[in-house]
Amino acid sequence: MDTAKLFFNGRSQAVRLPKAYRFEGKEVYIKKVSQGILIIPKDKTVWGAWEENLKKYDEPFMTDRNQFDSQQERDGLNDLFD
């Protein structure tokens, strides 16, 4: 796994990314996820990145899904939505 250096720039912490991980543009979206941070380029939407990566798969993975034809009834769930 590659690593990146952390440093402080004034009162802000910054991450120096290796060249292979550089982003285009001047801003990124960030989200705290469990013990880590997810960084997404701001010039691409999340769905655009998802769609771009989806093209890597040849066959449609959502067509053959085992879906129930009717809604499942589960004891106690209806009481939650009175």
C-alpha positions in Angstrom: 0.0 0.0 0.0 1.3 3.4 -0.9 1.6 6.2 1.7 1.3 10.0 1.7 3.0 12.6 4.0 1.0 14.7 6.4 2.0 18.2 7.3 0.6 21.5 8.7 0.0 24.6 6.6 -0.8 27.3 9.1 -3.6 25.9 11.3 -4.7 23.4 8.7 -3.5 19.8 8.2 -2.6 18.8 4.6 -1.8 15.6 2.8 1.0 15.5 0.2 -0.2 12.9 -2.4 2.2 11.0 -4.5 2.2 11.9 -8.2 0.2 8.8 -9.2 -2.7 10.1 -6.9 -2.9 13.7 -8.0 -6.3 15.3 -8.7 -7.1 17.8 -11.4 -8.7 21.0 -10.3 -8.4 22.9 -7.1 -11.0 21.3 -4.8 -12.1 17.8 -3.8 -15.1 16.4 -1.9 -14.2 14.8 1.4 -16.2 12.4 3.6 -15.2 10.8 6.9 -15.8 7.0 6.5 -15.2 4.9 9.7 -11.5 5.3 10.5 -10.6 6.8 7.1 -11.4 9.6 4.7 -12.8 9.3 1.2 -11.6 11.9 -1.3 -13.6 12.4 -4.6 -12.6 14.9 -7.3 -15.0 17.9 -7.4 -14.9 18.2 -11.1 -16.6 14.8 -11.5 -19.9 13.9 -9.9 -20.0 10.8 -7.7 -22.4 9.3 -10.3 -20.1 10.2 -13.1 -17.2 8.4 -11.5 -19.5 5.4 -10.7 -20.7 5.3 -14.3 -17.2 5.5 -15.6 -16.0 2.6 -13.5 -19.1 0.6 -14.4 -18.0 0.5 -18.0 -15.2 -1.8 -17.0 -17.6 -4.7 -16.5 -18.8 -6.6 -19.6 -22.0 -8.2 -18.5 -24.9 -6.5 -16.7 -24.7 -7.5 -13.1 -28.2 -6.2 -12.1 -30.3 -8.1 -14.6 -30.5 -11.5 -12.8 -31.4 -10.6 -9.3 -33.4 -12.9 -7.0 -36.3 -10.5 -6.2 -39.5 -11.5 -4.4 -42.6 -11.0 -6.5 -44.5 -9.7 -3.5 -43.7 -7.7 -0.4 -42.4 -9.8 2.6 -44.5 -9.7 5.7 -42.5 -9.6 8.9 -43.9 -9.7 12.4 -43.5 -6.4 14.3 -42.5 -4.2 11.5 -46.0 -2.7 10.9 -46.0 -1.5 14.5 -43.1 0.8 13.8 -45.0 2.8 11.2 -48.3 3.6 13.0 
